Amino acid sequence: MAELIEHVSDTAFWVAYYRWIETQRPDALFKDPLSIKLVGDRGAKLAKHMGIERAMAWSMALRTWIIDRYIAEQVADGCDGFINLGAGLDTRPYRLDLPKNFQCIEVDFQHVVDYKNDALKDDAPVCRLQRIACDLSDDAARGALLAELNSLGRHLCVLTEGVVPYLTNDAVTALARDLHHQSHITHWITDYFSPFFQRMSKRGRIKKRLAQNAPFRFDPGSKPDDWSSFFARTGWEIEEMRFSGDEGAKIGRGLPAGWLGRLLMPLASEAKLRPFKRLNGFALLKKGTDVISLEKL
């Protein structure tokens, strides 16, 4: 059924729909006109089925904006290649201000690559773009592909947007070590979810909707620094962490609350709001083994 998540790749339609919602706002943080071309009416059906649409619109807009800024900063710092693992229906090679000769690689399941190639066949990216089909859960195939892509440049950045949460701890460890083994992959952008988020989401509607065919599996631990400790053990440490709530507050996109919440939030202390502002975020990782305390950031 079009409104159900039947495979983890279906979440790409759900997420891309919210990029289209943001695109239509007069104060949009970004413009993604190709998103509606990719999702059609399926995105809206998925969004309605999954629920909490207001919160999702807020979260996906900030997620996209934060990652866009990371990529722009990486390019400005000399990054000469971008590898998007589990690219889904992302359109950054078409909408970001990237150098014409900049190399973007998108990796996803064969059916996603085929669908996207067909849907965007009449649209031109702003940079060099290659799509590669690979099942990233296949350790041998993934390792071989990353070894090949390592030669694309001397300062490569990898993105796993909305990928890690669906992997087991063992699978994340294997992926992290494969990335670490590549000498020219210097940075990795990936999702962060706090222990508080993990506890809250267990009883949430979305997690129940995903449970059958695309469950959240990654769980680094219940302590505040378990996330950073997990990645440090695989050779990756936090260079920067941007929390969605904190970033949203800076640009007038406060936490998405109902009328009562909006009424009470100005009365709440920063200490009370902080766990909610830092439910999730996006980390820029670099190679290293230091455990960066998230509570001190």
Backbone as a ProteinNet text record, in pm:
[ID]
protein_1_A
[PRIMARY]
MAELIEHVSDTAFWVAYYRWIETQRPDALFKDPLSIKLVGDRGAKLAKHMGIERAMAWSMALRTWIIDRYIAEQVADGCDGFINLGAGLDTRPYRLDLPKNFQCIEVDFQHVVDYKNDALKDDAPVCRLQRIACDLSDDAARGALLAELNSLGRHLCVLTEGVVPYLTNDAVTALARDLHHQSHITHWITDYFSPFFQRMSKRGRIKKRLAQNAPFRFDPGSKPDDWSSFFARTGWEIEEMRFSGDEGAKIGRGLPAGWLGRLLMPLASEAKLRPFKRLNGFALLKKGTDVISLEKL
[TERTIARY]
83.5	0	86.7	44.7	127.2	151.5	58.5	72.9	150.6	198.4	270	419.3	498.7	642.2	660	687.2	703.3	850	938.2	1082.3	1150.1	1268.7	1336.9	1355.6	1368.6	1385.8	1261.2	1144.8	1022	1028	1111.5	1120.9	1172.7	1239.7	1289.5	1174.5	1061.6	945.3	886.7	881.7	829.1	911.5	1043.2	1132.3	1131.5	1135.1	1137.6	1010.3	899	773.7	788.3	855.3	871.9	967.8	1058.2	1140.6	1054.2	955.9	863.3	776.7	732.4	655	735.6	862.3	948.7	969.6	987.4	1012.7	901.4	780.2	665.9	650.2	724	713.7	777.2	717.9	780.2	914.6	933.8	1060.1	1141.9	1132.5	1197.2	1347.2	1396.6	1539.1	1619	1551.3	1613.3	1501	1538.2	1442.1	1479.1	1382.7	1402.9	1286.7	1283.9	1170.7	1156.8	1265.2	1257.4	1193.5	1178.7	1126	985.8	899.6	762.9	762.3	855.1	866.5	901.6	978.5	1021.5	916	843.1	751.2	609	569.6	432.7	334.4	225.7	128.4	157.6	260.2	289.8	343.3	421.8	478.6	372.8	269.4	163	87.3	65.1	-4.4	77.6	208.1	294.6	296.8	307.1	312.9	185.7	72.7	-54.3	-61.3	-16.1	-18.7	76.1	196.1	296.8	264.5	199	155.8	256.7	222.9	295.5	356.6	273.6	321.1	387.2	335.1	394.3	536.5	554.5	687	782.9	733.2	817.9	861.3	769.9	804.6	916.3	904.8	1008.5	1141.1	1136	1257.7	1328.1	1252.8	1314.1	1370.2	1303.7	1356.1	1491	1498.5	1624.6	1731.9	1692.4	1788.1	1852.9	1771.4	1822.8	1912.2	1866.7	1940.9	2075.3	2077.3	2201.9	2302.3	2257	2347.6	2394.2	2305.8	2345.7	2461.2	2451.3	2556.6	2686.6	2677.4	2798.5	2868.6	2792.1	2850.6	2915.8	2846.4	2902.7	3033.8	3037.4	3158.7	3271.2	3236.2	3336.7	3396.9	3313.3	3361.9	3453.4	3412.7	3495.6	3629.9	3633.7	3756.5	3843.2	3802.6	3885.8	3837.5	3719	3664.4	3651.6	3700.7	3695.9	3608.8	3528.9	3436.1	3339.4	3216.8	3109.5	3042.4	3037.5	2979.3	2855.6	2740.4	2613.5	2567.7	2585.3	2547.7	2402.7	2322.1	2178.8	2115.6	2145.6	2108.2	1958	1883.3	1739.3	1702.4	1612.6	1565.7	1628.1	1746.7	1820.2	1851	1843.5	1870.7	1979.5	2066.4	2169	2256.9	2292.7	2374.7	2304.4	2173.7	2096.5	2069.4	2070.2	2024.3	2128.2	2238.4	2341	2436.2	2500.8	2599.7	2733.5	2753.1	2872.8	2956.6	3089.2	3173.7	3134.9	3147.2	3106.5	3179.6	3305.9	3384.8	3384.5	3306.6	3296.4	3228.7	3280.7	3230.6	3134.1	3012.1	2913.4	2882	2884.2	2850	2728.9	2626.9	2509.5	2503.1	2483.9	2479.4	2347.2	2279.9	2156.2	2120.3	2007.7	1960.1	1938.3	1946.4	1930	1796	1687.4	1556.3	1544.9	1615.5	1614.6	1693.1	1809.9	1892.1	1816.4	1751.5	1677.2	1562.1	1489.8	1376.4	1423.4	1530.3	1579.6	1638.8	1711.5	1767	1656.2	1548.5	1437.2	1363.1	1335.1	1258	1331.3	1463.8	1542.3	1621.1	1579.6	1657.3	1663.6	1567.1	1565.9	1620.8	1672.3	1725.2	1876.9	1944.3	2091.3	2143.9	2234.1	2297.7	2394.6	2429	2520.5	2665.8	2689.7	2825.2	2831.5	2944.1	2957.7	2886.1	2800.4	2718.2	2720.1	2742.2	2736	2652.1	2559.6	2479.9	2526.5	2541.8	2592.6	2497.2	2460.3	2373.9	2458.8	2424.8	2494.8	2406.7	2394.7	2327.2	2429.5	2414.6	2514.7	2521.4	2423.8	2429.4	2518.4	2561.2	2652.6	2795.3	2855.9	2987.1	3092.8	3098	3200.5	3180.4	3056.7	3027.2	3053.6	3013.1	3034.3	3183.2	3258.6	3401.6	3472.6	3436.2	3498.3	3464.4	3339.2	3297.4	3369.7	3377.7	3444.7	3593.3	3655.1	3796.3	3814.9	3718.9	3724.9	3702	3603.3	3570.3	3678.2	3759.8	3866.3	3962.1	3968.7	4061.5	4003.7	3881.5	3817.2	3883.7	3940.8	4001.5	4088.5	4136.6	4224.2	4153.2	4037.4	3960.7	3813.8	3769.7	3633.7	3547.1	3423.2	3326.1	3213.3	3173.4	3065.1	2943.9	2827.1	2701	2619.9	2569.6	2469.8	2350.5	2263.4	2146.5	2029.8	1984.1	1872.7	1906.1	2030.7	2074.8	2107.5	2193.2	2242.1	2130.4	2023.1	1919.6	1858.8	1860.8	1798.5	1894.7	2020.3	2121.2	2139.7	2181.6	2216.8	2349.3	2378.2	2505.7	2623.2	2615.1	2723.6	2740.3	2628.6	2635.2	2694.5	2660.5	2718.4	2868.2	2908.7	3051.6	3125.7	3068.9	3133	3143.2	3036.5	3037.4	3142.3	3144	3238.6	3383.1	3411	3548.4	3584.8	3488.9	3515	3548.6	3473.5	3500.1	3635.9	3667.1	3793.2	3912.8	3897.5	4008.3	4044.6	3955.6	3982.7	4062.7	4182	4275.7	4229.1	4146.3	4106.1	3967.7	3899	3773.3	3809.4	3791.6	3838.2	3725.2	3603	3491	3365.1	3279.1	3156.1	3045.1	2935.8	2818.4	2712	2660.3	2562	2464.7	2354	2247.1	2287.9	2231.8	2244.3	2105.4	2078.5	1957.1	1999	1944.9	1983.8	1919.2	1973.9	1907.7	1765	1745	1611.4	1515.4	1562.5	1481.5	1447.5	1547.1	1525.2	1416.2	1417.9	1315.4	1177.6	1171.5	1044	983.7	1068	1017.9	966.1	1004.9	960.3	809	744.6	599.4	532.4	611.5	558.5	496.5	411.4	338.8	431.9	529.6	615.7	695.3	751.2	831.5	745.7	619.8	529.3	499.5	483.9	457.2	577.6	698	819.7	856.7	804.2	853.4	855	756.8	746.5	849.4	862.7	946.3	1069.4	1075.9	1192.7	1215.6	1242.7	1257.6	1387.5	1382	1504.5	1577.7	1703.9	1781.6	1900.6	1957.3	2081	2052.8	2125.4	2108.2	2243.8	2317.7	2453	2456.8	2343.9	2342.9	2257.1	2234.5	2142.1	2210.1	2343	2415.2	2443.8	2457.2	2472.9	2586.1	2698.7	2813.9	2833.1	2734.5	2746.2	2756.5	2688.7	2693.5	2835.3	2895.2	3030.7	3131.9	3110	3199.1	3192	3072	3053.1	3135.8	3124.9	3196.5	3346.5	3385.6	3529	3595	3522.8	3579	3600.9	3532.1	3549.1	3646	3703.1	3801.7	3747	3625.8	3565.6	3527.8	3566.1	3531	3455	3385.5	3303.6	3391.8	3383.4	3445.2	3345	3219.8	3115.1	2982.3	2895.6	2760.4	2663.3	2564.5	2460.9	2326.5	2269.6	2142.1	2027.6	1925.8	1817.8	1750.6	1718.4	1651.6	1735.9	1864	1954.4	1966.1	1983.5	1998	1869	1755.9	1628	1604.8	1643.2	1624.7	1702.6	1816.9	1900.6	1835.4	1746.4	1689	1537.2	1485.4	1342.9	1255.4	1311.8	1235	1237.4	1157.7	1155.5	1092.6	1100.4	1047.7	901.2	861.3	723.4	631.2	559.6	471	327.9	232.8	94	71.8	-52.2	-79	-42	-67.3	-35.1	116.3	186.2	331.9	392	338.8	389.2	363	254.9	221.3	315.6	352.9	431.8	583	628.5	772.9	847.3	791.5	864.8	885.4	803.8	815	913.5	953	1041.4	1187.3	1263.2	1406	1479.9	1598.1	1679.8	1716.1	1736.6	1769.5	1655.4	1531.9	1416.2	1400.7	1431.4	1413.9	1528.5	1645.3	1765.7	1750	1694.7	1680.7	1592.5	1493.5	1404.6	1472.3	1551.5	1625.3	1732.4	1775.7	1885.4	1840.2	1713.9	1663.9	1739.6	1770.1	1841.6	1929	2016.9	2106.9	2188.6	2294	2377.6	2523.3	2601.4	2741.8	2830.5	2932.5	3042.5	3155.3	3186.4	3289.5	3420	3529.9	3662.4	3731.5	3840.5	3910.7	3979.4	3958.2	4014.9	3944.2	3997.1	3941	3902.9	3901	3861	3709.9	3670.5	3527.6	3489.7	3416.8	3374.1	3245.4	3244.9	3126.3	3018.1	2905.8	2795.6	2733.2	2740.7	2681.8	2760.7	2885.8	2968.9	2968.5	2904.6	2899.6	2800.7
-120.3	0	125	228.1	347.3	423.1	410.1	487.8	414.9	293.3	215.3	210.6	197.9	172.9	22.1	-25.2	-168.7	-209.3	-112.5	-136.1	-10.1	-23.5	93.7	203.3	166.2	266.7	352.6	304.8	384.3	510.2	510.5	629.3	749.6	725.9	836.5	921.2	859	933	1018.2	961.6	1029.7	1154.5	1140.7	1251.5	1357.7	1314.1	1409.7	1492.8	1435.1	1511	1633.5	1617.9	1730.5	1835.8	1795.7	1896.4	1979.7	1916.7	1990.3	2085.9	2041.7	2127.6	2251.7	2232	2344.9	2436.9	2380.6	2457.2	2558.2	2524.5	2611.5	2725.8	2721.7	2828.8	2958.1	3073.1	3199.4	3223.9	3163.5	3178.2	3049.2	2977	2845.9	2853.5	2753.2	2744.7	2698.5	2639.1	2591.2	2572.2	2554.6	2526.3	2393.4	2304	2171.9	2144	2211.7	2197.6	2058.6	1982.2	1847.9	1746.2	1781.2	1684.8	1637.9	1728.6	1688.4	1601.7	1624.9	1542.8	1398.4	1383.5	1251	1178.4	1250.6	1182.3	1169.5	1256.3	1252	1267.5	1188.7	1196.4	1094.4	1012.6	909.5	968.6	1074.1	1135	1184	1249.7	1300.8	1187.2	1079.4	964.6	901.4	889.7	834.6	925.5	1056	1150.5	1143.3	1135	1126.7	998.4	888	759.2	757.5	816.3	811.3	906	1017.9	1107.5	1211.9	1284.4	1399.4	1486.4	1528.2	1598.3	1732.6	1804.2	1934.3	1917.1	1822.1	1797.4	1745.1	1660	1606.1	1715.6	1805.9	1914.8	2000.7	2029.5	2107.2	2032	1903.5	1823.8	1804.5	1771.3	1745.6	1872.4	1986.4	2112.2	2145.3	2131.4	2161.7	2059.2	1932.9	1828.7	1862.7	1897.5	1929.1	2051.7	2154.9	2280.3	2262.7	2187.9	2164.2	2090.7	1986.1	1908.8	1992	2071.7	2161.2	2250.3	2304.7	2393.6	2317.3	2198.1	2116.6	2095.5	2059.5	2030.3	2155.8	2268.8	2393.1	2427	2406	2435.1	2338.3	2211.9	2114.9	2151.1	2191.7	2231.7	2352.9	2448.7	2568.2	2534	2425.3	2383	2291.5	2267.5	2189.2	2050.5	2013.8	1882.1	1873.2	1764.1	1751.2	1635.4	1577.3	1471.4	1441	1410.1	1388.4	1255.1	1166.6	1033.3	1022.4	1006.6	1000	854.4	789.7	649.2	640.1	565.9	562.5	694.1	740	875	896	788.2	803.9	899.3	993.5	1089.5	1227.3	1229.9	1354	1421.6	1555.3	1629	1733.8	1719.7	1821.4	1847.5	1747.7	1778.1	1868	1887.5	1973.4	2111.4	2122.3	2247.9	2322.9	2258.9	2330.1	2405.5	2505.5	2582.9	2509.9	2417.5	2333.9	2364.3	2349.8	2370.8	2274.6	2320.8	2241.1	2108.2	2106.2	1982.9	1902.9	1947.1	1875	1740.3	1635.7	1499.7	1458	1424.2	1369.2	1225.3	1137.4	997.2	964.7	909	864.1	712.1	649.9	503.7	463.6	367.2	316.8	185.1	128.7	4.8	24	-85.6	-79.7	-17.1	-54.4	-1.6	148.3	197.2	341.1	415.6	362.2	423.2	427.1	317.1	311.3	411.7	417.2	510.3	654.5	687.4	825.1	864.4	772.6	799.7	831.2	757.8	779.4	909.1	933.1	1051	1181.7	1179.7	1302.3	1303.2	1222.9	1209.8	1340	1428.6	1554.7	1672.3	1643.4	1748.7	1736.9	1850.4	1850.9	1889.7	1810.4	1848.7	1963.7	2033.2	2146.4	2101.6	1974.4	1921.7	1784.1	1719.6	1583.5	1488	1404.5	1315.7	1174.4	1079.7	938.3	864.9	780.9	697	552.7	488.2	351.4	266.2	151.9	59.5	-32.1	-36.5	-125	-146.3	-269.1	-300.6	-280.3	-173.7	-138.2	-236.2	-326.9	-430	-547.1	-548.9	-651.5	-606.3	-664.9	-618.9	-619.7	-727.5	-739.4	-634.8	-618.1	-521.4	-379.4	-350.3	-215.7	-185.5	-279.2	-258.5	-236.7	-316.4	-302.6	-167.9	-125.6	2.6	118.7	119	228.4	233.8	118.6	115.3	177.8	153	211.3	362.7	404.9	546.8	627.1	562.9	630.4	705.6	664.9	727.2	850.9	888.3	1001.6	1135.1	1145.1	1271.2	1250.5	1361.6	1352.2	1393.5	1456.6	1500.5	1473	1353.9	1310.5	1315.1	1355.8	1361.2	1263.1	1187.2	1089.3	1136.6	1114.3	1143.2	1015.3	988.3	882.3	948.6	1005.6	1077.6	980.8	959.5	868.6	724.5	685.7	548.7	474	532.2	466	420.3	497.8	451.8	316.4	278.8	153.8	34.8	59.2	-46.1	-99.4	-223.3	-278.7	-218.3	-231.6	-181.9	-244.9	-375.2	-444.4	-389.8	-360.5	-308.6	-167.4	-86.5	48.4	38.9	-51.7	-71.6	-110.9	-204	-249.9	-136.2	-58	56.1	158.6	190	289.4	246.9	121.1	73	70.8	37.9	43.4	186.1	281.7	421.3	465.6	420.9	459.8	405.6	290	228.4	305.1	391.2	463.7	590.2	596.9	703.1	843.5	854.3	986.4	1029.5	940.8	980.2	1042.6	1173.2	1246.9	1287.1	1298.8	1342.3	1261.6	1253.6	1175.3	1252.3	1279	1345.2	1239.3	1234.2	1131.6	1179.6	1106.7	1141.6	1114.3	1193.9	1170.7	1172.3	1074.4	1073.2	1051	1132.4	1125.4	1007.3	965	861.1	901.1	1030.6	1080.6	1057.8	1083.5	1056.2	907.7	823.5	679.1	634	689.1	652.1	703.6	827.2	886.9	816.8	784.7	731.9	588.8	516.9	378.3	366.5	469.2	466.2	554	603.1	693.4	621.7	693.4	637.9	600.1	685.8	661.2	532.4	512.4	392.5	266.6	274.3	161.4	137.8	246.1	233.4	172.9	204.2	155	13.9	-30	-150.9	-275	-292.4	-417.1	-427.5	-322	-331.6	-242	-144.4	-56	-8.3	-101.2	-62.4	11.7	102.6	163.1	55.4	33.6	-72.2	-19.3	90.3	137.7	191.3	141.2	182.1	175.4	286.3	284.6	283.2	307.9	303.3	412.5	402.2	491.5	607.8	610.4	717.9	831.4	954.2	1070	1058.4	1000	995	859.6	772	641.1	654.7	754	773.2	807.2	905.3	944.7	835.6	761.4	650.1	540.5	512.9	409.5	441.9	563.7	598.5	612.3	656.8	666.2	529.4	425.7	289.8	242.6	303	264.7	357.8	454.6	543.7	677.4	712.5	840.3	921.4	1047.9	1135.6	1257.6	1323.6	1438.4	1561.8	1617.6	1747.5	1858.4	1833.7	1931.1	1857.9	1905.4	1852.2	1968.9	1956.5	2058.8	1995.8	2041.5	1988.5	2064.2	1991.4	2053.1	2166.4	2142.9	2246.2	2369.4	2350.5	2464.1	2544.6	2474.3	2542.8	2612.9	2546.4	2607.8	2736.3	2736.5	2854.8	2974.7	2948.4	3056.7	3128.8	3058.3	3114.9	3132.2	3131.5	3154	3035.2	2916.9	2793.4	2716.1	2763.3	2701.4	2563.9	2496.2	2359.8	2355	2251.2	2239.5	2189.1	2279.8	2242.5	2283.7	2220.3	2260.1	2394.1	2442.5	2576.6	2587.6	2479.2	2484.2	2487.1	2405.4	2404.4	2538.5	2602.6	2733.7	2838.2	2819.6	2911.1	2895.3	2769.1	2740.6	2749.5	2727.4	2723.8	2849.8	2969.6	3088.7	3093.8	3016.9	3014.9	2909.4	2818.8	2708.3	2753.5	2697.5	2728.7	2660.8	2712	2651.9	2508.5	2481.7	2345.1	2248.5	2294.9	2210	2188.6	2290.8	2283.1	2209.6	2211.3	2157.6	2013.3	1919.5	1782.5	1774.9	1864.3	1865.3	1928.7	2031.3	2094.3	2001.2	1906.9	1819.1	1673.5	1655.7	1520.3	1456.5	1536.7	1483.9	1593.2	1552.2	1646	1574.6	1641.6	1585.8	1615	1509.4	1518.5	1524.6	1606.1	1601.6	1529	1409	1325.8	1336.2	1324.4	1314.4	1193.9	1152.4	1036.2	1069.9	982.7	1003.5	915.5	910.2	821.1	893	1026.4	1099.9	1088.7	1068.3	1065.7	1207.7	1272.9	1411	1409.1	1477.7	1479.8	1567.2	1507.3	1581.7	1679	1647.4	1736.4	1866.1	1865.3	1984.3	2069.1	2019.3	2094.9	2209.3
0	0	0	-74.7	-93.2	35.9	133.5	255.6	364.4	336.5	435.9	406.5	513.4	500	488.3	368.1	344.9	337.1	320.2	310.7	359.4	415.6	471.1	366.1	239	133.5	115	160.4	149.5	234.7	338.3	423.5	344.8	231.1	148.5	95.8	61.2	12.5	124.4	241.7	360.2	391.4	393.7	426.3	315.9	189.4	78.2	72.7	115.5	120.6	211.2	323	414.4	358.7	272.5	204.6	109.9	50.1	-36.1	47.3	163.8	252.5	290.2	325.1	360.5	240.5	123.9	2.2	-24.8	13.5	-14.4	85	194.2	294.4	242.6	273.2	230.7	299.1	417.1	490.3	485.2	375.9	363.7	391.4	463.9	493.5	372.1	276.7	152.6	51.2	-73.1	-178.4	-245.2	-249.6	-310.2	-406.1	-520.1	-612.6	-673.8	-676.1	-734.8	-640.5	-514.6	-418.1	-455.5	-498.6	-533.8	-659.3	-747.6	-868.2	-831.8	-726.8	-683.7	-600.1	-517.3	-424.4	-477.5	-571.5	-620.2	-505.2	-509.4	-399.3	-289.8	-310	-211	-81.3	-92.6	26.3	123.2	71.5	157.1	225.1	152.9	211	323.8	300.9	405.3	528	503.8	614.7	699.1	634.4	707.6	788.7	729.7	799	918.1	902.1	1007.7	1122.6	1094	1199.4	1242.4	1349	1407	1296.5	1204.4	1085.1	1116.1	1213.5	1247.2	1299.8	1389.5	1445.1	1338.5	1250	1143.7	1047.1	1013.6	922.6	982.3	1111.9	1181.9	1181.5	1217.7	1230.9	1097.1	991.5	861.2	798.7	822.2	769.8	833.3	965.3	1033.8	1000	991.3	952.9	819	721	587.7	591.5	662.3	669.2	739.2	847.1	919.9	831.1	764.1	678.5	560	501.4	391.9	435.4	555.9	605.9	629.3	685.1	703.1	568.1	467.3	336	277.5	285.6	233.5	303.7	433.6	510.4	475.1	453	412.4	277.3	183.3	50.9	63.4	145.1	166	229.1	307.2	374.5	288.9	164.9	74.3	42.1	88.3	52.4	-98.9	-157.6	-303.1	-350.6	-260.4	-299	-186.6	-223.6	-127.2	-158.9	-59.3	-77.2	11.3	-51.3	19.7	23.3	137.3	152.7	199.3	123.6	152.2	112.4	-9.7	-54.1	-65.5	-86.2	-98.3	-209.6	-181.2	-281.7	-261	-204.1	-183.1	-317	-318.6	-443.3	-426.8	-330	-306.8	-428.8	-509.4	-627.7	-729.9	-714	-803.6	-744.7	-611.7	-551.7	-468.7	-430.5	-353.6	-446.6	-391.5	-467	-459.7	-551.9	-553.6	-677.8	-668.4	-786.3	-898.9	-1021.4	-1137	-1142.7	-1103	-1110.3	-980.3	-884.6	-757.9	-782.3	-717.3	-739.6	-628.7	-665.7	-572.8	-612.1	-514.1	-534.2	-448	-508.5	-434.5	-439.7	-323.9	-314.6	-249.9	-311.8	-253.2	-321.1	-280.9	-340.5	-491	-565.4	-710.2	-749.5	-681.7	-721.6	-693.9	-594	-566.1	-674.1	-708.9	-813.3	-946.2	-981.8	-1107.9	-1108.4	-998.3	-989.3	-1003.9	-934.1	-933.5	-1068.5	-1129.9	-1263.1	-1362.7	-1354.5	-1446.8	-1414.8	-1287.9	-1248.9	-1280	-1270.8	-1288.1	-1418.7	-1513	-1637.4	-1718.3	-1697.6	-1772.8	-1691.3	-1573.9	-1487	-1475.8	-1477	-1475.8	-1338.3	-1281.7	-1155.1	-1176.5	-1068.8	-1080.2	-1079	-1042.8	-1031	-1097.5	-1085.4	-1137.2	-1041.4	-1097.6	-1014.7	-1070.1	-981	-1017.5	-914.1	-961.7	-872.5	-886	-770.2	-765.5	-683.6	-736.7	-663.8	-576.8	-448.1	-355.3	-233.3	-191.4	-66.1	45.1	121	220.8	337	345.3	449.1	408.3	283	232.4	263	364.9	411.8	302.2	224.9	121.2	12.2	-32.9	-139	-91.2	31.3	85.8	99.7	153.9	171.3	38.8	-62.1	-194.2	-256.7	-241.5	-298.4	-232.4	-101.1	-32.5	-67.2	-82	-121.3	-259.1	-347.4	-481.4	-476.8	-398.2	-391	-319.4	-241.3	-167.8	-260.2	-385.4	-480.1	-547.9	-514.6	-581.3	-547.8	-430.8	-389.8	-267.4	-212.1	-95.8	33.2	19.5	135.9	105	142.4	111	235.6	215.3	323.9	293.5	394.2	380.3	458.8	400.9	469.4	481.6	602.2	622.3	689.5	610.2	660.6	673.2	795.2	815.1	783.3	801.5	773.1	902.6	984.1	1105	1199.1	1219.2	1312.6	1278.6	1151	1108	1112.5	1150.3	1153.7	1295.2	1305.3	1435.8	1482.1	1609.2	1660.6	1588.2	1562.4	1492.1	1350.8	1283.9	1147.9	1145.7	1244.2	1252.3	1278	1364.6	1391.5	1264	1189.1	1064.4	963.9	950.6	858.9	902.4	1031.3	1082.3	1057.7	1078	1057.8	910	823.9	679.6	637.2	687.6	654.3	709.1	829.9	892.6	815.5	754.2	680.6	554	506.7	381.7	413.1	359.5	397.3	358.7	254.7	206.7	256.1	324.6	388.1	523	530.9	649.1	743.5	689.8	772.2	741.2	841	830.2	901.1	829.2	884.9	911.6	1034.4	1066.1	1173.8	1186.6	1280.2	1425.4	1514.3	1658.1	1720.6	1808.2	1889.3	2034	2122.3	2262.7	2333.1	2447.3	2527.3	2567	2589.9	2623.8	2507.3	2385.6	2266.5	2257.3	2281.3	2271	2367.9	2488.2	2586.6	2544.6	2499.3	2459.7	2338.6	2241	2113.4	2123.6	2228	2241.4	2248.1	2299.9	2308.9	2203.1	2108.8	2007.3	1889.5	1818.7	1704.7	1590.3	1562.2	1446.9	1463.7	1581.5	1603.1	1586	1628.3	1611	1463	1386.8	1243.5	1169.1	1217.1	1151.7	1195.6	1307.8	1374.7	1286.9	1201.8	1126.2	1014.4	934.1	814.2	813.5	903.7	908.2	1050.6	1141.5	1282.6	1309.7	1408.5	1459.9	1539.5	1506.3	1571.7	1650.4	1606.4	1668.7	1808.6	1906.7	2045.8	2115.2	2115.1	2173.3	2324.9	2390.6	2536	2596.9	2727.1	2796.6	2868.3	2869.5	2936.8	2838.4	2888.9	2800.3	2699.5	2739.5	2649.6	2582.3	2591.5	2526.2	2374.7	2318.8	2172.8	2127.3	2190.4	2149.9	2182	2292.3	2325.6	2220.3	2172.7	2071	1946.5	1897.7	1774.3	1798	1916.1	1946	1940.3	1982.1	1977	1833.4	1738.1	1597.5	1524.5	1597.9	1537.5	1491.1	1537.3	1497.2	1621.1	1622.8	1733.3	1681.1	1770	1732.7	1709.3	1590.2	1563.7	1594.9	1561.2	1591.9	1601.3	1691.3	1704.6	1699	1613.6	1603.7	1638	1748.6	1795.7	1729	1686.8	1610.7	1686.8	1814.4	1892.5	1912.7	1937.9	1956.3	1827.1	1716	1587	1548.2	1574.5	1542	1620.2	1747.5	1831.1	1776.9	1714.9	1662.9	1544.9	1473.6	1350.7	1358.7	1480.3	1496.9	1465.3	1468.7	1449.8	1581.6	1677.7	1809.2	1807.5	1921.2	1932.6	1890.8	1817	1769	1879.4	1940.1	2050.3	2018	2085.6	2074.7	2143.5	2142.6	2195.8	2343.5	2419.2	2560.9	2581.6	2503.9	2512.9	2476.7	2372.3	2332.5	2441	2512.6	2620.7	2739.4	2767.2	2887	2864.5	2741.4	2716.9	2760.2	2738.1	2783.2	2934.8	3007.1	3152.8	3202.6	3113.3	3152.5	3154.6	3245.7	3253.7	3139.1	3108.8	3004.2	3039.7	3166.9	3210.7	3179.1	3192.9	3162.4	3011.6	2932.4	2787.6	2718.2	2780.2	2716.1	2666.3	2743.9	2691.6	2567.1	2557.8	2442.4	2321	2344.7	2236	2179	2264.2	2222.6	2206.9	2172.5	2144.9	2029.6	1929.5	1813.4	1754.1	1665.9	1601.7	1495.8	1452.6	1346.6	1378.7	1374.3	1413.1	1289.9	1299.2	1203.8	1275	1225.5	1287.6	1210	1282.7	1222	1282.6	1223.5	1274.8	1407	1504.7	1636.6	1737.4	1855.9	1957.6	2087.1	2084.5	2204.9	2225.2	2348.4	2383.8	2422.5	2334.9	2358.6	2439.8	2551.9	2637.1	2575.3	2543.2	2482.5	2582.5	2709.7	2809.5	2823.2	2777.8	2789.6	2663.9	2558.5	2433.5	2444.2
[MASK]
+++++++++++++++++++++++++++++++++++++++++++++++++++++++++++++++++++++++++++++++++++++++++++++++++++++++++++++++++++++++++++++++++++++++++++++++++++++++++++++++++++++++++++++++++++++++++++++++++++++++++++++++++++++++++++++++++++++++++++++++++++++++++++++++++++++++++++++++++++++++++++++++++++++++++

